[in-house]
Amino acid sequence: MKKSVDCNIRHVTTAETNIFAELGFEESEAKRLQESAEKEVELLLAIKRQLMQEISTWIAENKLRQAEVAVKLNVTRPRVSDVVNLKTSKFTLDTLVMMLSKLGKPVSVTVG
C-alpha cells in the first residue's frame, strides 16, 4: 500500500509576526522569547562574521586568489567568494571553524 504525504500549506506566518505568539504563548512570554531569540541570532551572526573576516584577512595577507584558496579548502571558488562577501546564511559555525583549521588557523573557544 502506497501512503501519500500531505503537502498542503495550511498557514503561513509572516516575517514580522512573533512566532511564539503564533504558537500560543502569552503575549508577555512571547515577547520575551522573541527578544531572546533575536539576541541569539545576532550573536551567532557576529561570530560567523568574525570567522569569515579571519579567513578574508588570511587570504589578503597571503596574496592568494580565491581559486587558490578554494583548492586549499577543497571547496568551490564561489564558496570562497561567499566567505569573503560575508554571506553568513550560507555557512554553519563548524564549517567556518574547519576552514580556518585547514588554513592553519585553529579556533579556540572561551566561555565566560
BATI-995142 format. One record per residue: residue number from 1; residue in three letters; x, y, z of N, C-alpha, C in turn. Coordinates in steps of 0.001 Angstrom, whole numbers, plus 524288, in hexadecimal, padded with zeros to 5 digits. Layout:
NODE num residu    nu    nv    nw   cau   cav   caw    cu    cv    cw
NODE NUM    ALA     X     Y     Z     X     Y     Z     X     Y     Z
...
//
This chain:
NODE num residu    nu    nv    nw   cau   cav   caw    cu    cv    cw
NODE   1    MET 8033F 7FB6B 80000 80000 80000 80000 80374 804E0 80000
NODE   2    LYS 8026E 80859 7FC7B 8057C 80D2A 7FC04 802DD 8117D 7FF2B
NODE   3    LYS 805DD 813D5 802C4 803C0 81815 805F2 80522 81D3D 8036B
NODE   4    SER 8017C 820E5 80383 80295 8260C 80155 803E7 829CC 805C2
NODE   5    VAL 80703 82D96 80479 808A5 83182 8083C 8057B 83670 8073D
NODE   6    ASP 80330 8387D 80B57 8001C 83D47 80AF0 803D3 841EA 80AAD
NODE   7    CYS 803F6 84496 8064E 8077B 84903 80583 8048C 84E35 80531
NODE   8    ASN 7FFA9 84E41 806BB 7FC92 85308 80668 7FE3B 856F1 80A98
NODE   9    ILE 7FEC4 85BD4 80910 8002C 86003 80CB1 7FB25 861F0 80F33
NODE  10    ARG 7FAFD 861D8 81458 7F647 8636B 8171F 7F6C9 868D8 81998
NODE  11    HIS 7FB9F 86A6E 81AA7 7FC6E 86F73 81D41 801DA 87179 81BE8
NODE  12    VAL 8023E 87686 81B0C 80746 87901 81A1D 807DF 87D6B 81E0A
NODE  13    THR 80C34 87D63 820E1 80D5A 88184 824A1 810BA 88591 821E8
NODE  14    THR 80F0E 88A65 821EC 8120C 88E8D 81F66 816F3 88FBF 8228A
NODE  15    ALA 81AC1 8920B 82002 81FDE 89315 82272 81F72 8969A 82738
NODE  16    GLU 81BDD 89A44 82734 81B7C 89DEF 82B9A 81844 89BC7 8302D
NODE  17    THR 8160A 8973A 82F92 812DC 894DD 833AD 8164B 89226 837BB
NODE  18    ASN 814C8 89286 83C9C 81785 88FDB 840D0 815DF 88A23 840B3
NODE  19    ILE 81978 886C0 83F3E 8184D 88134 83EAA 8169B 87ECA 843E0
NODE  20    PHE 81899 880DA 8482D 81731 87EBC 84D4B 81184 87FFE 84EA7
NODE  21    ALA 80FAB 8848D 84D07 80A21 885D7 84DB4 806D3 8823A 84A4D
NODE  22    GLU 808B2 8812C 84596 805F6 87D93 8420D 8058A 8781F 8446D
NODE  23    LEU 80972 876AC 8478C 8097A 87182 849FE 80624 87147 84EEF
NODE  24    GLY 80403 875C6 8507E 80061 875D0 854E1 80286 877BA 85A0D
NODE  25    PHE 80754 879BD 85A1F 8096C 87BDF 85EFD 80695 880EA 86059
NODE  26    GLU 80639 8820D 86575 803E9 88702 8671F 80723 88B7A 864E4
NODE  27    GLU 804AB 88FF1 8641E 80733 8945B 86172 80C67 895E3 863E7
NODE  28    SER 80CA2 89655 8690B 81186 897F9 86B98 815C4 893D8 86AF0
NODE  29    GLU 81459 88EE1 86B71 81822 88AAA 86AC8 819E2 88A50 86513
NODE  30    ALA 81644 88B08 86174 81793 88ADF 85BE5 81B6A 88F3C 85A8E
NODE  31    LYS 81A92 893DA 85CC9 81E19 89842 85BD0 82385 89717 85E02
NODE  32    ARG 823BF 894F6 862C2 828BC 893B0 86531 82BAE 88F8D 8620C
NODE  33    LEU 828E8 88B89 8605B 82B51 88767 85D3F 82D4D 8897A 85800
NODE  34    GLN 82A3C 88CE2 8558A 82BC5 88F30 8508F 830BC 8926A 8512B
NODE  35    GLU 830ED 895A5 8552A 8358E 898E0 8561F 83A54 89580 8573A
NODE  36    SER 8399B 89175 85A3D 83DE7 88DE2 85B75 83FEA 88B35 85685
NODE  37    ALA 83C58 8896B 85340 83DD7 886D8 84E60 840C4 88A91 84AC6
NODE  38    GLU 83EF2 88F71 84A77 84188 8934F 84723 84719 89465 84906
NODE  39    LYS 847DE 894A2 84E2F 84D19 89576 85056 850AF 890E3 84EFF
NODE  40    GLU 84EA6 88C23 84F5F 851BF 88782 84E15 8535B 88783 8485C
NODE  41    VAL 84FB9 888FB 844FD 850E9 88931 83F62 85511 88D49 83E4F
NODE  42    GLU 854A3 891CE 840BA 8588D 895F0 83FF5 85DEC 8943D 841D6
NODE  43    LEU 85E1C 8917F 84635 86311 88F89 8483B 8656E 88B94 84468
NODE  44    LEU 86241 88806 84284 86413 88422 83EBD 86626 886C0 839D5
NODE  45    LEU 8635B 88A97 837D0 86514 88D5A 8331A 86A2F 89046 83411
NODE  46    ALA 86AC6 89286 838AB 86FA0 8954E 839EC 8743F 8918C 83A0B
NODE  47    ILE 8737C 88CF3 83C3F 877AF 8890A 83C6E 8790A 88748 836E4
NODE  48    LYS 87517 88649 833B0 8760A 8849F 82E49 8790E 888CD 82B48
NODE  49    ARG 87763 88DC4 82BF1 87A1B 8920D 82942 87FCD 89261 82AFB
NODE  50    GLN 880D0 891A3 83001 88629 891DA 83200 88977 88D88 82F88
NODE  51    LEU 8876A 888C9 82F3F 88A50 88477 82CE5 88B33 8856D 82710
NODE  52    MET 88745 8876D 8246B 887C7 8889A 81ED5 88BD6 88CE1 81DF0
NODE  53    GLN 88BEE 890B0 82167 88FC8 894E6 820F9 89549 892C5 821A8
NODE  54    GLU 895EF 88F0D 82530 89B0A 88C91 825F8 89CD4 889D4 820F6
NODE  55    ILE 8993E 88721 81E6C 89A92 88472 81986 89C04 8886F 8155E
NODE  56    SER 898EE 88C88 814EC 899FC 8909E 81108 89F3E 89344 811FD
NODE  57    THR 8A06D 89441 816ED 8A56C 896A7 81850 8A9E9 89304 816D7
NODE  58    TRP 8A94D 88DFE 817F2 8AD56 88A2A 8169B 8AE3E 88A16 810BA
NODE  59    ILE 8AA0F 88A48 80DB5 8AA83 88A54 807F7 8AD9B 88F1D 80634
NODE  60    ALA 8AC38 893A7 80857 8AED9 89888 806D3 8B494 89880 80877
NODE  61    GLU 8B5AA 896C1 80D38 8BB10 896A7 80F22 8BE85 8930C 80BE0
NODE  62    ASN 8BC4E 88ED8 809E5 8BF47 88B1D 806C6 8BEF7 88C32 800E8
NODE  63    LYS 8BC44 8907D 7FF96 8BBD3 89243 7FA22 8BA35 88DCC 7F67A
NODE  64    LEU 8B610 88B07 7F812 8B42A 886A1 7F4FE 8AF24 88814 7F21E
NODE  65    ARG 8AE5B 88570 7EDC9 8A972 88609 7EAF7 8A57E 8823E 7ED42
NODE  66    GLN 8A08B 8836D 7EC7F 89C6D 8801C 7EEA1 89CD4 87A89 7EC8E
NODE  67    ALA 89E67 879EC 7E7B5 89EE7 874B0 7E56F 8A319 87185 7E84C
NODE  68    GLU 8A757 8740F 7E9CD 8AB80 87162 7ECAB 8A9A6 86FC2 7F21B
NODE  69    VAL 8A6B4 8732E 7F490 8A4A3 8720B 7F9BF 8A0A5 86D9D 7F96E
NODE  70    ALA 89D8F 86DA0 7F552 899A8 86981 7F49C 89C38 86422 7F461
NODE  71    VAL 8A098 863C6 7F1AE 8A370 85ED0 7F15C 8A556 85D3D 7F6CD
NODE  72    LYS 8A77D 860F4 7F9A6 8A987 85FDC 7FEE6 8A52F 85E16 8029A
NODE  73    LEU 8A08D 8604B 801F3 89C27 85F09 8055C 898D6 85A84 80353
NODE  74    ASN 899FE 858DD 7FE87 896EC 854BB 7FC00 8912D 8564D 7FB73
NODE  75    VAL 8905C 85B2E 7F9B1 88B1F 85D37 7F89C 88B4D 85FE3 7F348
NODE  76    THR 886D0 861B3 7F16F 886A8 8647E 7EC79 88858 86A28 7ED3B
NODE  77    ARG 889F9 86CAB 7E905 88B6D 8722B 7E94E 886CB 87592 7EAEE
NODE  78    PRO 881FB 8748C 7E8FA 87D93 877AE 7EADB 87CA6 87735 7F0C6
NODE  79    ARG 87E0C 872B8 7F2E9 87D7B 871FE 7F892 88140 8759F 7FB7C
NODE  80    VAL 885F8 87636 7F972 889BC 879DB 7FBBF 887AD 87F6D 7FB32
NODE  81    SER 88569 880A1 7F6C4 88323 885CA 7F5E8 87EDB 886ED 7F9ED
NODE  82    ASP 87BB5 882F9 7FB1F 8779D 883B2 7FF0F 879F0 884FA 80461
NODE  83    VAL 87E5B 882A3 805AC 88103 883DE 80A9E 882EA 88981 80A84
NODE  84    VAL 885A8 88AEC 80662 887E0 8902C 805EA 88394 89457 80612
NODE  85    ASN 87F10 89316 803D9 87AB0 896CC 803A9 8770D 89653 80863
NODE  86    LEU 878D7 8937E 80C6A 8760D 8930C 81163 87069 8912D 810D3
NODE  87    LYS 86F92 88D57 80D92 86A58 88B1C 80CED 8697F 8870D 8113D
NODE  88    THR 8684B 88906 815D7 86803 885CF 81A8D 863EC 8817D 81A3D
NODE  89    SER 85FBE 8825E 8176C 85B8B 87E73 8173C 85D30 8797A 81463
NODE  90    LYS 8616D 879B4 81182 86325 87537 80E70 866E6 871A4 81159
NODE  91    PHE 86830 872F6 81648 86C17 86FFA 81925 86A59 86EDE 81EB3
NODE  92    THR 86BF9 86A59 82099 86B55 86922 82620 87067 86A92 828E5
NODE  93    LEU 8701A 86B10 82DFD 874D2 86C43 830FF 878F6 86810 83043
NODE  94    ASP 87756 86327 83057 87B3B 85F01 82FF3 87DF3 85F02 82AA9
NODE  95    THR 87B2A 86077 82688 87DA6 860D2 82164 881DA 8650A 82163
NODE  96    LEU 880AA 86983 823AC 88475 86DC7 823D5 88924 86C62 8273E
NODE  97    VAL 88833 869AE 82B95 88C7A 86801 82EF9 88FFC 86434 82C0E
NODE  98    MET 88DAB 8608D 82936 890C3 85CC4 8263A 893EB 85F7C 821F6
NODE  99    MET 891AC 8635E 81F66 89486 8664D 81B60 89952 868E1 81DC1
NODE 100    LEU 898A1 86B68 82232 89D09 86DFA 824C4 8A12B 86A05 82656
NODE 101    SER 89F83 8658D 8282C 8A327 86174 829A9 8A65A 85FA5 824F5
NODE 102    LYS 8A3D3 85F10 8207D 8A692 85D7B 81BBA 8AA81 86196 819F8
NODE 103    LEU 8A98D 86672 81B76 8AD25 86AAB 81A12 8B177 86B4A 81E22
NODE 104    GLY 8B183 867CD 821FF 8B589 86818 82608 8B452 86C02 82A43
NODE 105    LYS 8AF68 86D77 82AC2 8ADBF 87133 82EC2 8A9A0 86E9E 83239
NODE 106    PRO 8AB54 86B30 835B9 8A780 8688A 83909 8A484 86C6B 83C6D
NODE 107    VAL 89FAC 86B1A 83D8E 89C39 86E72 840A1 89BC6 86C37 8461C
NODE 108    SER 89C0F 86F9E 84A04 89B1C 86DE3 84F60 89667 870D8 85168
NODE 109    VAL 8938B 86E5B 854DF 88ECE 870A2 85705 88FB1 871B9 85CCC
NODE 110    THR 88E3C 8766D 85E67 88E94 877E9 863E0 8891F 878F2 865E7
NODE 111    VAL 887CF 876A8 86A40 882AD 8776D 86C90 8833E 87AC4 8717B
NODE 112    GLY 87FC8 87E94 871FF 87FC3 881B0 876C2 881FF 886D6 875D7
//
